[in-house]
Amino acid sequence: MELYSQKSSLNVAPMGDELVMMDTSQGQYFGLNSLASQIWSLLITPKSIDDLVVELMSIFDVTEEECRADTALFLQQLVDKQLVKVTTAA
């Protein structure tokens, strides 16, 4: 099972209910809307997609299928931009 967690070397600052992140190693800024910011905050500790879906469904009125699809897509975007760490749970 893959676990996702925040990359610790990012500079993160809140802007209202959104977040702005700077990855100094890449020299790039990234912005997260309120939903993405909520997912980001949950990744302070390593979580699986299953864990995230359960937590997000308790916060938002969304079906499990929609939540899982959107979460998986967002996590893949974070992985592609090297903004999260991915580890494998034993």
Beta strands, then each sheet from edge to edge (+ up, - down):
strand 1: 2-6
strand 2: 11-15
strand 3: 18-23
strand 4: 28-32
strand 5: 84-88
sheet 1: 1+ 5-
sheet 2: 2+ 3- 4+
end
